[in-house]
Amino acid sequence: GATGTVKTLLRDVLSKQFAQPMTIIPSMAGQICTRRALLQSILFKLEIPYEGLDEGEMRLSLLSYLQPADDEVRKLLLLVDEADALPTRLFAELRMLSNTSHEGELLISLVMAGGAGLEEIFAEPSLAGFRQRLSSRCYLSPLGREETFQYVRAQTAAVGMQPETLFTKDGLEAIFAA
């Protein structure tokens, strides 16, 4: 979705919805430019030591976390915001991570959010293997007039304010126009 189509809000809703069955790893693609940085980011958020480890050792640490000795398998949900800012070379690493399984059960799920540039990235021939792993694509469009009004009112009410005392009809119209 384009800027302003509440992708980050959607990511936050997914984080809350799946927090129980999975460990959530939110990340901003703009902060990740190498495979090493991606693995470090995941291990950091899991509070697993990563300093001084090479990429292979970091992957093994992640596998040890997902499949501990007591055989209680853990699952991760990687939520990548601004995925259109990811360097193409990282998609192969994300594909490999999403292939991680235990007794046929996938342990790492991936949700990517980004702008229109993400479709262009997916179209690159070098990402054919990644495209095959995509189970679904969703497209967000800007909120309509009434949806914008409802969103502003809901967000205002969520912080304990009365929306009707803060925003006039003209004010809501200006927010929608912006």
C-alpha positions in Angstrom: 0.0 0.0 0.0 1.0 3.6 -0.5 2.0 5.9 2.3 -0.9 6.5 4.6 -2.7 3.2 4.1 -2.0 2.2 7.7 0.4 -0.6 7.0 2.2 0.0 10.3 -1.1 -0.1 12.1 -1.9 -3.4 10.4 1.6 -4.7 11.5 0.8 -3.7 15.1 -2.6 -5.5 15.0 -0.9 -8.7 13.7 1.7 -8.4 16.4 -1.1 -8.4 19.1 -3.2 -11.1 17.4 -0.4 -13.6 17.0 1.6 -12.8 20.2 0.4 -15.9 22.0 1.2 -18.7 19.5 4.3 -17.1 18.1 7.2 -14.9 19.0 6.8 -11.7 17.0 9.9 -10.1 15.5 9.0 -6.6 14.1 11.6 -4.9 12.0 12.0 -2.0 9.7 13.6 -2.9 6.4 15.4 0.4 6.2 17.5 -0.7 9.2 18.6 -4.0 7.5 21.0 -4.0 4.6 22.9 -7.3 5.0 22.2 -10.9 5.8 24.4 -10.5 8.9 22.4 -7.5 10.0 19.1 -9.4 9.5 20.3 -12.3 11.6 21.7 -10.0 14.3 18.4 -8.1 14.4 16.4 -11.3 14.9 18.8 -12.7 17.6 18.8 -9.3 19.3 15.0 -9.2 19.6 15.1 -12.8 20.9 17.8 -11.8 23.4 20.2 -14.4 22.1 23.9 -13.4 22.0 25.2 -12.7 18.5 28.3 -10.7 19.0 31.4 -12.4 17.5 29.4 -15.0 15.7 29.6 -15.5 11.9 26.4 -15.9 9.8 26.4 -19.7 10.1 26.7 -19.6 13.9 23.9 -17.1 14.1 21.6 -19.4 12.0 22.5 -22.3 14.3 21.7 -20.1 17.4 18.3 -19.3 15.8 17.7 -23.0 15.1 18.6 -23.9 18.7 16.1 -21.3 19.9 13.4 -22.7 17.6 14.1 -26.4 18.5 15.4 -26.5 22.0 16.6 -29.7 23.6 13.3 -30.2 25.5 11.7 -30.6 22.0 9.2 -27.8 22.7 9.2 -26.2 19.3 8.9 -22.4 19.1 7.5 -20.4 16.2 8.4 -16.9 14.9 6.5 -14.4 12.9 8.8 -11.9 11.1 7.0 -8.7 10.4 9.0 -6.6 7.9 7.8 -3.1 7.4 9.0 -1.0 4.5 10.0 -4.2 2.7 10.4 -2.3 -0.5 13.5 -0.8 1.0 15.1 -4.2 1.5 18.1 -5.0 -0.7 17.1 -7.7 -3.2 19.9 -10.0 -1.9 18.1 -10.3 1.5 15.0 -11.9 -0.1 17.0 -15.2 -0.5 17.8 -15.2 3.2 14.2 -14.5 4.1 13.1 -17.4 1.9 15.6 -19.7 3.5 14.5 -18.6 7.0 10.8 -19.2 6.0 11.8 -22.8 5.0 12.8 -23.6 8.6 10.7 -26.5 9.7 10.4 -29.3 12.3 8.6 -32.5 11.5 7.0 -30.8 8.5 5.7 -27.8 10.5 7.0 -24.4 9.4 8.6 -22.5 12.3 9.1 -19.1 10.8 6.4 -17.1 9.1 6.9 -13.9 7.2 4.7 -10.9 6.6 6.0 -8.1 4.5 4.5 -4.7 4.1 5.7 -2.1 1.6 4.8 0.3 -1.1 4.3 -0.3 -4.8 8.0 -0.8 -5.3 7.6 -4.2 -3.6 5.7 -5.6 -6.6 8.5 -4.5 -8.8 11.0 -6.3 -6.6 8.9 -9.4 -6.7 8.9 -9.3 -10.5 12.7 -9.6 -10.7 13.8 -12.9 -12.3 16.2 -13.6 -9.5 13.3 -13.8 -7.0 11.4 -16.6 -8.7 12.0 -18.9 -5.8 10.8 -16.3 -3.4 7.7 -15.6 -5.4 6.8 -19.3 -5.2 6.9 -19.1 -1.4 4.3 -16.3 -1.3 1.0 -17.7 -0.1 -1.0 -14.5 -0.5 -0.7 -10.8 -1.4 -2.9 -8.1 -0.1 -3.2 -4.6 -1.4 -4.2 -1.6 0.8 -5.8 1.5 -0.7 -6.2 4.8 1.0 -9.1 5.2 3.4 -12.3 6.6 2.1 -13.9 9.7 3.5 -16.1 7.9 6.1 -13.3 5.4 7.0 -11.0 8.4 7.7 -13.5 10.0 10.0 -14.1 6.7 11.8 -10.3 6.1 12.1 -9.7 9.6 13.6 -12.6 9.2 16.0 -11.5 5.8 17.1 -7.9 6.9 17.6 -9.0 9.9 19.6 -11.4 7.9 21.7 -8.6 5.3 22.3 -6.5 7.9 24.1 -9.5 9.0 26.2 -10.5 12.1 24.3 -13.9 13.0 23.0 -13.5 13.3 19.2 -16.5 15.6 18.8 -14.9 18.1 21.1 -11.6 18.1 19.2 -12.7 18.0 15.6 -15.3 20.0 13.8 -16.8 18.6 10.6 -14.6 21.0 8.6 -11.6 19.7 10.6 -12.3 16.1 9.7 -12.8 17.2 6.1 -9.4 18.8 6.1 -7.8 15.7 7.6 -9.4 13.6 4.9 -8.2 16.0 2.2 -4.6 15.9 3.5 
